[in-house]
Amino acid sequence: MSIYELDISWAMTVGERRHLHWELMACEEVKGVFLTARDDMLAILYGGERRGFDELARALTPESSGTAR
């Protein structure tokens, strides 16, 4: 397992943060989510490879899902 930082600067509203939380909890490779000293970053305990985490991070951003603000 590894710990990676996830940029969540795009998740500004309560709804976006709630949706992000549920998406992270639904991922089998995500073993833990932790707050950091920065409001725009989360620390993610991830059970897979770096490539899988990078794919997850891209999939979570609104730009990749076609719902860009």
CHARMM internal coordinates of N, CA and C (Angstrom, degrees):
IC EDIT
DIST 1 N 1 CA 1.4409
DIST 1 CA 1 C 1.5110
ANGL 1 N 1 CA 1 C 109.15
DIST 1 C 2 N 1.3330
ANGL 1 CA 1 C 2 N 113.47
DIHE 1 N 1 CA 1 C 2 N 151.21
DIST 2 N 2 CA 1.4554
ANGL 1 C 2 N 2 CA 120.24
DIHE 1 CA 1 C 2 N 2 CA 179.52
DIST 2 CA 2 C 1.5174
ANGL 2 N 2 CA 2 C 109.70
DIHE 1 C 2 N 2 CA 2 C -135.51
DIST 2 C 3 N 1.3126
ANGL 2 CA 2 C 3 N 114.99
DIHE 2 N 2 CA 2 C 3 N 159.20
DIST 3 N 3 CA 1.4609
ANGL 2 C 3 N 3 CA 120.92
DIHE 2 CA 2 C 3 N 3 CA 174.97
DIST 3 CA 3 C 1.5201
ANGL 3 N 3 CA 3 C 108.01
DIHE 2 C 3 N 3 CA 3 C -108.31
DIST 3 C 4 N 1.3224
ANGL 3 CA 3 C 4 N 115.81
DIHE 3 N 3 CA 3 C 4 N 126.92
DIST 4 N 4 CA 1.4562
ANGL 3 C 4 N 4 CA 122.27
DIHE 3 CA 3 C 4 N 4 CA 178.58
DIST 4 CA 4 C 1.5191
ANGL 4 N 4 CA 4 C 109.14
DIHE 3 C 4 N 4 CA 4 C -123.82
DIST 4 C 5 N 1.3322
ANGL 4 CA 4 C 5 N 115.47
DIHE 4 N 4 CA 4 C 5 N 153.49
DIST 5 N 5 CA 1.4570
ANGL 4 C 5 N 5 CA 120.30
DIHE 4 CA 4 C 5 N 5 CA 174.33
DIST 5 CA 5 C 1.5196
ANGL 5 N 5 CA 5 C 108.69
DIHE 4 C 5 N 5 CA 5 C -92.99
DIST 5 C 6 N 1.3092
ANGL 5 CA 5 C 6 N 115.49
DIHE 5 N 5 CA 5 C 6 N 138.93
DIST 6 N 6 CA 1.4565
ANGL 5 C 6 N 6 CA 121.55
DIHE 5 CA 5 C 6 N 6 CA 177.80
DIST 6 CA 6 C 1.5185
ANGL 6 N 6 CA 6 C 108.62
DIHE 5 C 6 N 6 CA 6 C -118.56
DIST 6 C 7 N 1.3331
ANGL 6 CA 6 C 7 N 116.08
DIHE 6 N 6 CA 6 C 7 N 119.91
DIST 7 N 7 CA 1.4611
ANGL 6 C 7 N 7 CA 122.05
DIHE 6 CA 6 C 7 N 7 CA 177.82
DIST 7 CA 7 C 1.5243
ANGL 7 N 7 CA 7 C 108.54
DIHE 6 C 7 N 7 CA 7 C -74.22
DIST 7 C 8 N 1.3240
ANGL 7 CA 7 C 8 N 115.93
DIHE 7 N 7 CA 7 C 8 N 118.20
DIST 8 N 8 CA 1.4684
ANGL 7 C 8 N 8 CA 120.57
DIHE 7 CA 7 C 8 N 8 CA 179.57
DIST 8 CA 8 C 1.5219
ANGL 8 N 8 CA 8 C 110.76
DIHE 7 C 8 N 8 CA 8 C -118.25
DIST 8 C 9 N 1.3315
ANGL 8 CA 8 C 9 N 116.80
DIHE 8 N 8 CA 8 C 9 N 27.24
DIST 9 N 9 CA 1.4614
ANGL 8 C 9 N 9 CA 120.49
DIHE 8 CA 8 C 9 N 9 CA -178.40
DIST 9 CA 9 C 1.5314
ANGL 9 N 9 CA 9 C 111.71
DIHE 8 C 9 N 9 CA 9 C -62.51
DIST 9 C 10 N 1.3058
ANGL 9 CA 9 C 10 N 117.45
DIHE 9 N 9 CA 9 C 10 N -22.73
DIST 10 N 10 CA 1.4624
ANGL 9 C 10 N 10 CA 121.48
DIHE 9 CA 9 C 10 N 10 CA 179.13
DIST 10 CA 10 C 1.5332
ANGL 10 N 10 CA 10 C 112.15
DIHE 9 C 10 N 10 CA 10 C -75.74
DIST 10 C 11 N 1.3159
ANGL 10 CA 10 C 11 N 118.40
DIHE 10 N 10 CA 10 C 11 N -20.22
DIST 11 N 11 CA 1.4779
ANGL 10 C 11 N 11 CA 122.72
DIHE 10 CA 10 C 11 N 11 CA -176.98
DIST 11 CA 11 C 1.5279
ANGL 11 N 11 CA 11 C 108.75
DIHE 10 C 11 N 11 CA 11 C -89.21
DIST 11 C 12 N 1.3087
ANGL 11 CA 11 C 12 N 116.21
DIHE 11 N 11 CA 11 C 12 N 85.80
DIST 12 N 12 CA 1.4583
ANGL 11 C 12 N 12 CA 121.03
DIHE 11 CA 11 C 12 N 12 CA -174.18
DIST 12 CA 12 C 1.5333
ANGL 12 N 12 CA 12 C 113.48
DIHE 11 C 12 N 12 CA 12 C -94.09
DIST 12 C 13 N 1.3142
ANGL 12 CA 12 C 13 N 117.08
DIHE 12 N 12 CA 12 C 13 N -29.84
DIST 13 N 13 CA 1.4628
ANGL 12 C 13 N 13 CA 119.67
DIHE 12 CA 12 C 13 N 13 CA -176.10
DIST 13 CA 13 C 1.5246
ANGL 13 N 13 CA 13 C 110.77
DIHE 12 C 13 N 13 CA 13 C -95.67
DIST 13 C 14 N 1.3033
ANGL 13 CA 13 C 14 N 115.42
DIHE 13 N 13 CA 13 C 14 N 162.12
DIST 14 N 14 CA 1.4665
ANGL 13 C 14 N 14 CA 120.85
DIHE 13 CA 13 C 14 N 14 CA 176.62
DIST 14 CA 14 C 1.5258
ANGL 14 N 14 CA 14 C 110.01
DIHE 13 C 14 N 14 CA 14 C -59.68
DIST 14 C 15 N 1.3148
ANGL 14 CA 14 C 15 N 116.86
DIHE 14 N 14 CA 14 C 15 N -40.28
DIST 15 N 15 CA 1.4601
ANGL 14 C 15 N 15 CA 120.89
DIHE 14 CA 14 C 15 N 15 CA 179.95
DIST 15 CA 15 C 1.5184
ANGL 15 N 15 CA 15 C 112.36
DIHE 14 C 15 N 15 CA 15 C -63.46
DIST 15 C 16 N 1.3368
ANGL 15 CA 15 C 16 N 117.08
DIHE 15 N 15 CA 15 C 16 N -42.01
DIST 16 N 16 CA 1.4582
ANGL 15 C 16 N 16 CA 120.76
DIHE 15 CA 15 C 16 N 16 CA 178.40
DIST 16 CA 16 C 1.5253
ANGL 16 N 16 CA 16 C 110.98
DIHE 15 C 16 N 16 CA 16 C -65.35
DIST 16 C 17 N 1.3166
ANGL 16 CA 16 C 17 N 116.62
DIHE 16 N 16 CA 16 C 17 N -40.74
DIST 17 N 17 CA 1.4700
ANGL 16 C 17 N 17 CA 120.22
DIHE 16 CA 16 C 17 N 17 CA 178.87
DIST 17 CA 17 C 1.5352
ANGL 17 N 17 CA 17 C 111.19
DIHE 16 C 17 N 17 CA 17 C -66.79
DIST 17 C 18 N 1.3253
ANGL 17 CA 17 C 18 N 116.57
DIHE 17 N 17 CA 17 C 18 N -38.88
DIST 18 N 18 CA 1.4644
ANGL 17 C 18 N 18 CA 120.45
DIHE 17 CA 17 C 18 N 18 CA 178.57
DIST 18 CA 18 C 1.5317
ANGL 18 N 18 CA 18 C 110.18
DIHE 17 C 18 N 18 CA 18 C -65.31
DIST 18 C 19 N 1.3273
ANGL 18 CA 18 C 19 N 116.17
DIHE 18 N 18 CA 18 C 19 N -44.02
DIST 19 N 19 CA 1.4589
ANGL 18 C 19 N 19 CA 120.74
DIHE 18 CA 18 C 19 N 19 CA 178.41
DIST 19 CA 19 C 1.5372
ANGL 19 N 19 CA 19 C 110.27
DIHE 18 C 19 N 19 CA 19 C -61.48
DIST 19 C 20 N 1.3218
ANGL 19 CA 19 C 20 N 117.08
DIHE 19 N 19 CA 19 C 20 N -43.98
DIST 20 N 20 CA 1.4519
ANGL 19 C 20 N 20 CA 121.81
DIHE 19 CA 19 C 20 N 20 CA 177.80
DIST 20 CA 20 C 1.5359
ANGL 20 N 20 CA 20 C 110.72
DIHE 19 C 20 N 20 CA 20 C -59.23
DIST 20 C 21 N 1.3222
ANGL 20 CA 20 C 21 N 116.50
DIHE 20 N 20 CA 20 C 21 N -44.57
DIST 21 N 21 CA 1.4671
ANGL 20 C 21 N 21 CA 121.10
DIHE 20 CA 20 C 21 N 21 CA 178.48
DIST 21 CA 21 C 1.5271
ANGL 21 N 21 CA 21 C 110.84
DIHE 20 C 21 N 21 CA 21 C -56.80
DIST 21 C 22 N 1.3301
ANGL 21 CA 21 C 22 N 116.87
DIHE 21 N 21 CA 21 C 22 N -47.85
DIST 22 N 22 CA 1.4655
ANGL 21 C 22 N 22 CA 119.81
DIHE 21 CA 21 C 22 N 22 CA -178.43
DIST 22 CA 22 C 1.5254
ANGL 22 N 22 CA 22 C 111.71
DIHE 21 C 22 N 22 CA 22 C -66.67
DIST 22 C 23 N 1.3287
ANGL 22 CA 22 C 23 N 117.27
DIHE 22 N 22 CA 22 C 23 N -37.96
DIST 23 N 23 CA 1.4709
ANGL 22 C 23 N 23 CA 120.27
DIHE 22 CA 22 C 23 N 23 CA 177.76
DIST 23 CA 23 C 1.5295
ANGL 23 N 23 CA 23 C 110.77
DIHE 22 C 23 N 23 CA 23 C -63.34
DIST 23 C 24 N 1.3275
ANGL 23 CA 23 C 24 N 117.12
DIHE 23 N 23 CA 23 C 24 N -41.93
DIST 24 N 24 CA 1.4636
ANGL 23 C 24 N 24 CA 120.24
DIHE 23 CA 23 C 24 N 24 CA 179.07
DIST 24 CA 24 C 1.5203
ANGL 24 N 24 CA 24 C 111.29
DIHE 23 C 24 N 24 CA 24 C -66.18
DIST 24 C 25 N 1.3092
ANGL 24 CA 24 C 25 N 117.40
DIHE 24 N 24 CA 24 C 25 N -41.67
DIST 25 N 25 CA 1.4618
ANGL 24 C 25 N 25 CA 120.98
DIHE 24 CA 24 C 25 N 25 CA -179.45
DIST 25 CA 25 C 1.5311
ANGL 25 N 25 CA 25 C 111.78
DIHE 24 C 25 N 25 CA 25 C -68.28
DIST 25 C 26 N 1.3155
ANGL 25 CA 25 C 26 N 117.64
DIHE 25 N 25 CA 25 C 26 N -24.64
DIST 26 N 26 CA 1.4609
ANGL 25 C 26 N 26 CA 121.52
DIHE 25 CA 25 C 26 N 26 CA -179.97
DIST 26 CA 26 C 1.5267
ANGL 26 N 26 CA 26 C 112.29
DIHE 25 C 26 N 26 CA 26 C -78.75
DIST 26 C 27 N 1.3262
ANGL 26 CA 26 C 27 N 117.13
DIHE 26 N 26 CA 26 C 27 N -17.50
DIST 27 N 27 CA 1.4639
ANGL 26 C 27 N 27 CA 121.15
DIHE 26 CA 26 C 27 N 27 CA -178.78
DIST 27 CA 27 C 1.5284
ANGL 27 N 27 CA 27 C 109.76
DIHE 26 C 27 N 27 CA 27 C -80.82
DIST 27 C 28 N 1.3176
ANGL 27 CA 27 C 28 N 117.25
DIHE 27 N 27 CA 27 C 28 N 122.44
DIST 28 N 28 CA 1.4653
ANGL 27 C 28 N 28 CA 121.72
DIHE 27 CA 27 C 28 N 28 CA -178.15
DIST 28 CA 28 C 1.5166
ANGL 28 N 28 CA 28 C 113.23
DIHE 27 C 28 N 28 CA 28 C -63.92
DIST 28 C 29 N 1.3177
ANGL 28 CA 28 C 29 N 117.79
DIHE 28 N 28 CA 28 C 29 N -27.84
DIST 29 N 29 CA 1.4659
ANGL 28 C 29 N 29 CA 121.59
DIHE 28 CA 28 C 29 N 29 CA -178.36
DIST 29 CA 29 C 1.5231
ANGL 29 N 29 CA 29 C 113.08
DIHE 28 C 29 N 29 CA 29 C -79.35
DIST 29 C 30 N 1.3327
ANGL 29 CA 29 C 30 N 116.96
DIHE 29 N 29 CA 29 C 30 N -18.94
DIST 30 N 30 CA 1.4635
ANGL 29 C 30 N 30 CA 120.26
DIHE 29 CA 29 C 30 N 30 CA 179.31
DIST 30 CA 30 C 1.5286
ANGL 30 N 30 CA 30 C 108.04
DIHE 29 C 30 N 30 CA 30 C -80.05
DIST 30 C 31 N 1.3149
ANGL 30 CA 30 C 31 N 115.63
DIHE 30 N 30 CA 30 C 31 N 117.03
DIST 31 N 31 CA 1.4631
ANGL 30 C 31 N 31 CA 121.39
DIHE 30 CA 30 C 31 N 31 CA -177.33
DIST 31 CA 31 C 1.5184
ANGL 31 N 31 CA 31 C 112.58
DIHE 30 C 31 N 31 CA 31 C -101.40
DIST 31 C 32 N 1.3367
ANGL 31 CA 31 C 32 N 117.01
DIHE 31 N 31 CA 31 C 32 N -17.14
DIST 32 N 32 CA 1.4546
ANGL 31 C 32 N 32 CA 120.64
DIHE 31 CA 31 C 32 N 32 CA 179.68
DIST 32 CA 32 C 1.5145
ANGL 32 N 32 CA 32 C 110.53
DIHE 31 C 32 N 32 CA 32 C -170.15
DIST 32 C 33 N 1.3194
ANGL 32 CA 32 C 33 N 115.84
DIHE 32 N 32 CA 32 C 33 N 149.96
DIST 33 N 33 CA 1.4588
ANGL 32 C 33 N 33 CA 123.18
DIHE 32 CA 32 C 33 N 33 CA 178.03
DIST 33 CA 33 C 1.5200
ANGL 33 N 33 CA 33 C 107.05
DIHE 32 C 33 N 33 CA 33 C -130.26
DIST 33 C 34 N 1.3265
ANGL 33 CA 33 C 34 N 115.64
DIHE 33 N 33 CA 33 C 34 N 128.53
DIST 34 N 34 CA 1.4507
ANGL 33 C 34 N 34 CA 120.38
DIHE 33 CA 33 C 34 N 34 CA -174.64
DIST 34 CA 34 C 1.5240
ANGL 34 N 34 CA 34 C 111.11
DIHE 33 C 34 N 34 CA 34 C -131.44
DIST 34 C 35 N 1.3194
ANGL 34 CA 34 C 35 N 115.84
DIHE 34 N 34 CA 34 C 35 N 141.95
DIST 35 N 35 CA 1.4505
ANGL 34 C 35 N 35 CA 120.88
DIHE 34 CA 34 C 35 N 35 CA 174.59
DIST 35 CA 35 C 1.5216
ANGL 35 N 35 CA 35 C 109.17
DIHE 34 C 35 N 35 CA 35 C -71.31
DIST 35 C 36 N 1.3048
ANGL 35 CA 35 C 36 N 116.48
DIHE 35 N 35 CA 35 C 36 N 151.83
DIST 36 N 36 CA 1.4618
ANGL 35 C 36 N 36 CA 122.05
DIHE 35 CA 35 C 36 N 36 CA 174.76
DIST 36 CA 36 C 1.5211
ANGL 36 N 36 CA 36 C 107.77
DIHE 35 C 36 N 36 CA 36 C -118.17
DIST 36 C 37 N 1.3049
ANGL 36 CA 36 C 37 N 116.28
DIHE 36 N 36 CA 36 C 37 N 179.36
DIST 37 N 37 CA 1.4623
ANGL 36 C 37 N 37 CA 121.10
DIHE 36 CA 36 C 37 N 37 CA 177.87
DIST 37 CA 37 C 1.5290
ANGL 37 N 37 CA 37 C 111.36
DIHE 36 C 37 N 37 CA 37 C -67.87
DIST 37 C 38 N 1.3091
ANGL 37 CA 37 C 38 N 116.69
DIHE 37 N 37 CA 37 C 38 N -18.50
DIST 38 N 38 CA 1.4685
ANGL 37 C 38 N 38 CA 121.45
DIHE 37 CA 37 C 38 N 38 CA 179.74
DIST 38 CA 38 C 1.5222
ANGL 38 N 38 CA 38 C 109.68
DIHE 37 C 38 N 38 CA 38 C -97.69
DIST 38 C 39 N 1.3092
ANGL 38 CA 38 C 39 N 116.44
DIHE 38 N 38 CA 38 C 39 N 136.61
DIST 39 N 39 CA 1.4629
ANGL 38 C 39 N 39 CA 121.00
DIHE 38 CA 38 C 39 N 39 CA 179.16
DIST 39 CA 39 C 1.5250
ANGL 39 N 39 CA 39 C 113.16
DIHE 38 C 39 N 39 CA 39 C -69.23
DIST 39 C 40 N 1.3294
ANGL 39 CA 39 C 40 N 116.76
DIHE 39 N 39 CA 39 C 40 N -22.06
DIST 40 N 40 CA 1.4593
ANGL 39 C 40 N 40 CA 120.32
DIHE 39 CA 39 C 40 N 40 CA -175.23
DIST 40 CA 40 C 1.5321
ANGL 40 N 40 CA 40 C 113.36
DIHE 39 C 40 N 40 CA 40 C -101.57
DIST 40 C 41 N 1.3352
ANGL 40 CA 40 C 41 N 116.90
DIHE 40 N 40 CA 40 C 41 N 15.04
DIST 41 N 41 CA 1.4693
ANGL 40 C 41 N 41 CA 121.02
DIHE 40 CA 40 C 41 N 41 CA 179.70
DIST 41 CA 41 C 1.5163
ANGL 41 N 41 CA 41 C 110.57
DIHE 40 C 41 N 41 CA 41 C -136.25
DIST 41 C 42 N 1.3313
ANGL 41 CA 41 C 42 N 114.68
DIHE 41 N 41 CA 41 C 42 N 143.66
DIST 42 N 42 CA 1.4595
ANGL 41 C 42 N 42 CA 121.82
DIHE 41 CA 41 C 42 N 42 CA 169.95
DIST 42 CA 42 C 1.5166
ANGL 42 N 42 CA 42 C 107.79
DIHE 41 C 42 N 42 CA 42 C -120.85
DIST 42 C 43 N 1.3083
ANGL 42 CA 42 C 43 N 116.62
DIHE 42 N 42 CA 42 C 43 N 149.45
DIST 43 N 43 CA 1.4612
ANGL 42 C 43 N 43 CA 121.88
DIHE 42 CA 42 C 43 N 43 CA 171.37
DIST 43 CA 43 C 1.5248
ANGL 43 N 43 CA 43 C 106.61
DIHE 42 C 43 N 43 CA 43 C -98.38
DIST 43 C 44 N 1.3247
ANGL 43 CA 43 C 44 N 116.12
DIHE 43 N 43 CA 43 C 44 N 127.23
DIST 44 N 44 CA 1.4581
ANGL 43 C 44 N 44 CA 122.08
DIHE 43 CA 43 C 44 N 44 CA -176.26
DIST 44 CA 44 C 1.5171
ANGL 44 N 44 CA 44 C 109.60
DIHE 43 C 44 N 44 CA 44 C -115.94
DIST 44 C 45 N 1.3208
ANGL 44 CA 44 C 45 N 117.04
DIHE 44 N 44 CA 44 C 45 N 123.33
DIST 45 N 45 CA 1.4532
ANGL 44 C 45 N 45 CA 122.34
DIHE 44 CA 44 C 45 N 45 CA 172.28
DIST 45 CA 45 C 1.5234
ANGL 45 N 45 CA 45 C 105.87
DIHE 44 C 45 N 45 CA 45 C -85.87
DIST 45 C 46 N 1.3352
ANGL 45 CA 45 C 46 N 115.57
DIHE 45 N 45 CA 45 C 46 N 113.06
DIST 46 N 46 CA 1.4621
ANGL 45 C 46 N 46 CA 121.37
DIHE 45 CA 45 C 46 N 46 CA -170.14
DIST 46 CA 46 C 1.5181
ANGL 46 N 46 CA 46 C 109.95
DIHE 45 C 46 N 46 CA 46 C -120.69
DIST 46 C 47 N 1.3170
ANGL 46 CA 46 C 47 N 116.27
DIHE 46 N 46 CA 46 C 47 N 131.42
DIST 47 N 47 CA 1.4544
ANGL 46 C 47 N 47 CA 121.99
DIHE 46 CA 46 C 47 N 47 CA -176.19
DIST 47 CA 47 C 1.5055
ANGL 47 N 47 CA 47 C 115.64
DIHE 46 C 47 N 47 CA 47 C -89.40
DIST 47 C 48 N 1.3068
ANGL 47 CA 47 C 48 N 118.19
DIHE 47 N 47 CA 47 C 48 N -3.12
DIST 48 N 48 CA 1.4617
ANGL 47 C 48 N 48 CA 120.98
DIHE 47 CA 47 C 48 N 48 CA -178.76
DIST 48 CA 48 C 1.5161
ANGL 48 N 48 CA 48 C 111.82
DIHE 47 C 48 N 48 CA 48 C -106.07
DIST 48 C 49 N 1.3275
ANGL 48 CA 48 C 49 N 114.93
DIHE 48 N 48 CA 48 C 49 N -165.40
DIST 49 N 49 CA 1.4512
ANGL 48 C 49 N 49 CA 121.94
DIHE 48 CA 48 C 49 N 49 CA 179.94
DIST 49 CA 49 C 1.5280
ANGL 49 N 49 CA 49 C 111.04
DIHE 48 C 49 N 49 CA 49 C -82.69
DIST 49 C 50 N 1.3163
ANGL 49 CA 49 C 50 N 115.50
DIHE 49 N 49 CA 49 C 50 N 162.64
DIST 50 N 50 CA 1.4713
ANGL 49 C 50 N 50 CA 121.30
DIHE 49 CA 49 C 50 N 50 CA -179.83
DIST 50 CA 50 C 1.5266
ANGL 50 N 50 CA 50 C 111.62
DIHE 49 C 50 N 50 CA 50 C -56.40
DIST 50 C 51 N 1.3056
ANGL 50 CA 50 C 51 N 116.15
DIHE 50 N 50 CA 50 C 51 N -40.09
DIST 51 N 51 CA 1.4686
ANGL 50 C 51 N 51 CA 120.21
DIHE 50 CA 50 C 51 N 51 CA -179.66
DIST 51 CA 51 C 1.5314
ANGL 51 N 51 CA 51 C 111.17
DIHE 50 C 51 N 51 CA 51 C -59.69
DIST 51 C 52 N 1.3255
ANGL 51 CA 51 C 52 N 116.33
DIHE 51 N 51 CA 51 C 52 N -41.58
DIST 52 N 52 CA 1.4597
ANGL 51 C 52 N 52 CA 120.51
DIHE 51 CA 51 C 52 N 52 CA 178.21
DIST 52 CA 52 C 1.5161
ANGL 52 N 52 CA 52 C 112.01
DIHE 51 C 52 N 52 CA 52 C -65.08
DIST 52 C 53 N 1.3380
ANGL 52 CA 52 C 53 N 116.28
DIHE 52 N 52 CA 52 C 53 N -38.23
DIST 53 N 53 CA 1.4630
ANGL 52 C 53 N 53 CA 119.27
DIHE 52 CA 52 C 53 N 53 CA 177.41
DIST 53 CA 53 C 1.5236
ANGL 53 N 53 CA 53 C 110.82
DIHE 52 C 53 N 53 CA 53 C -66.12
DIST 53 C 54 N 1.3175
ANGL 53 CA 53 C 54 N 116.52
DIHE 53 N 53 CA 53 C 54 N -42.63
DIST 54 N 54 CA 1.4699
ANGL 53 C 54 N 54 CA 120.02
DIHE 53 CA 53 C 54 N 54 CA 178.61
DIST 54 CA 54 C 1.5307
ANGL 54 N 54 CA 54 C 111.02
DIHE 53 C 54 N 54 CA 54 C -60.16
DIST 54 C 55 N 1.3221
ANGL 54 CA 54 C 55 N 116.64
DIHE 54 N 54 CA 54 C 55 N -40.34
DIST 55 N 55 CA 1.4687
ANGL 54 C 55 N 55 CA 120.81
DIHE 54 CA 54 C 55 N 55 CA 177.64
DIST 55 CA 55 C 1.5273
ANGL 55 N 55 CA 55 C 110.61
DIHE 54 C 55 N 55 CA 55 C -64.88
DIST 55 C 56 N 1.3213
ANGL 55 CA 55 C 56 N 116.97
DIHE 55 N 55 CA 55 C 56 N -42.16
DIST 56 N 56 CA 1.4607
ANGL 55 C 56 N 56 CA 121.28
DIHE 55 CA 55 C 56 N 56 CA 177.49
DIST 56 CA 56 C 1.5232
ANGL 56 N 56 CA 56 C 110.58
DIHE 55 C 56 N 56 CA 56 C -61.16
DIST 56 C 57 N 1.3200
ANGL 56 CA 56 C 57 N 116.69
DIHE 56 N 56 CA 56 C 57 N -46.91
DIST 57 N 57 CA 1.4673
ANGL 56 C 57 N 57 CA 121.14
DIHE 56 CA 56 C 57 N 57 CA -179.27
DIST 57 CA 57 C 1.5211
ANGL 57 N 57 CA 57 C 110.84
DIHE 56 C 57 N 57 CA 57 C -59.79
DIST 57 C 58 N 1.3323
ANGL 57 CA 57 C 58 N 117.38
DIHE 57 N 57 CA 57 C 58 N -41.91
DIST 58 N 58 CA 1.4703
ANGL 57 C 58 N 58 CA 120.47
DIHE 57 CA 57 C 58 N 58 CA 178.15
DIST 58 CA 58 C 1.5226
ANGL 58 N 58 CA 58 C 111.02
DIHE 57 C 58 N 58 CA 58 C -65.76
DIST 58 C 59 N 1.3166
ANGL 58 CA 58 C 59 N 116.75
DIHE 58 N 58 CA 58 C 59 N -39.75
DIST 59 N 59 CA 1.4672
ANGL 58 C 59 N 59 CA 120.72
DIHE 58 CA 58 C 59 N 59 CA -178.48
DIST 59 CA 59 C 1.5314
ANGL 59 N 59 CA 59 C 111.83
DIHE 58 C 59 N 59 CA 59 C -67.05
DIST 59 C 60 N 1.3220
ANGL 59 CA 59 C 60 N 117.50
DIHE 59 N 59 CA 59 C 60 N -26.90
DIST 60 N 60 CA 1.4649
ANGL 59 C 60 N 60 CA 121.23
DIHE 59 CA 59 C 60 N 60 CA -177.78
DIST 60 CA 60 C 1.5283
ANGL 60 N 60 CA 60 C 113.70
DIHE 59 C 60 N 60 CA 60 C -79.87
DIST 60 C 61 N 1.3161
ANGL 60 CA 60 C 61 N 117.68
DIHE 60 N 60 CA 60 C 61 N -22.20
DIST 61 N 61 CA 1.4606
ANGL 60 C 61 N 61 CA 120.37
DIHE 60 CA 60 C 61 N 61 CA -177.08
DIST 61 CA 61 C 1.5255
ANGL 61 N 61 CA 61 C 110.04
DIHE 60 C 61 N 61 CA 61 C -75.98
DIST 61 C 62 N 1.3142
ANGL 61 CA 61 C 62 N 117.18
DIHE 61 N 61 CA 61 C 62 N 140.22
DIST 62 N 62 CA 1.4718
ANGL 61 C 62 N 62 CA 120.42
DIHE 61 CA 61 C 62 N 62 CA -179.26
DIST 62 CA 62 C 1.5203
ANGL 62 N 62 CA 62 C 113.43
DIHE 61 C 62 N 62 CA 62 C -59.21
DIST 62 C 63 N 1.3232
ANGL 62 CA 62 C 63 N 118.49
DIHE 62 N 62 CA 62 C 63 N -32.31
DIST 63 N 63 CA 1.4557
ANGL 62 C 63 N 63 CA 121.05
DIHE 62 CA 62 C 63 N 63 CA -179.11
DIST 63 CA 63 C 1.5237
ANGL 63 N 63 CA 63 C 112.08
DIHE 62 C 63 N 63 CA 63 C -60.85
DIST 63 C 64 N 1.3315
ANGL 63 CA 63 C 64 N 116.78
DIHE 63 N 63 CA 63 C 64 N -36.08
DIST 64 N 64 CA 1.4569
ANGL 63 C 64 N 64 CA 120.21
DIHE 63 CA 63 C 64 N 64 CA -178.29
DIST 64 CA 64 C 1.5179
ANGL 64 N 64 CA 64 C 113.01
DIHE 63 C 64 N 64 CA 64 C -77.73
DIST 64 C 65 N 1.3296
ANGL 64 CA 64 C 65 N 116.22
DIHE 64 N 64 CA 64 C 65 N -22.09
DIST 65 N 65 CA 1.4650
ANGL 64 C 65 N 65 CA 118.84
DIHE 64 CA 64 C 65 N 65 CA -178.09
DIST 65 CA 65 C 1.5133
ANGL 65 N 65 CA 65 C 112.51
DIHE 64 C 65 N 65 CA 65 C -96.75
DIST 65 C 66 N 1.3325
ANGL 65 CA 65 C 66 N 116.72
DIHE 65 N 65 CA 65 C 66 N 3.49
DIST 66 N 66 CA 1.4576
ANGL 65 C 66 N 66 CA 119.95
DIHE 65 CA 65 C 66 N 66 CA 178.19
DIST 66 CA 66 C 1.5136
ANGL 66 N 66 CA 66 C 114.13
DIHE 65 C 66 N 66 CA 66 C 81.45
DIST 66 C 67 N 1.3227
ANGL 66 CA 66 C 67 N 117.94
DIHE 66 N 66 CA 66 C 67 N 13.34
DIST 67 N 67 CA 1.4580
ANGL 66 C 67 N 67 CA 120.19
DIHE 66 CA 66 C 67 N 67 CA -179.48
DIST 67 CA 67 C 1.5186
ANGL 67 N 67 CA 67 C 111.10
DIHE 66 C 67 N 67 CA 67 C -117.82
DIST 67 C 68 N 1.3111
ANGL 67 CA 67 C 68 N 115.58
DIHE 67 N 67 CA 67 C 68 N 38.81
DIST 68 N 68 CA 1.4719
ANGL 67 C 68 N 68 CA 119.52
DIHE 67 CA 67 C 68 N 68 CA -178.53
DIST 68 CA 68 C 1.5027
ANGL 68 N 68 CA 68 C 111.01
DIHE 67 C 68 N 68 CA 68 C -61.57
DIST 68 C 69 N 1.3330
ANGL 68 CA 68 C 69 N 114.31
DIHE 68 N 68 CA 68 C 69 N 145.80
DIST 69 N 69 CA 1.4598
ANGL 68 C 69 N 69 CA 119.85
DIHE 68 CA 68 C 69 N 69 CA 179.65
DIST 69 CA 69 C 1.4954
ANGL 69 N 69 CA 69 C 110.46
DIHE 68 C 69 N 69 CA 69 C -75.90
END
COOR INIT
IC SEED 1 N 1 CA 1 C
IC BUILD
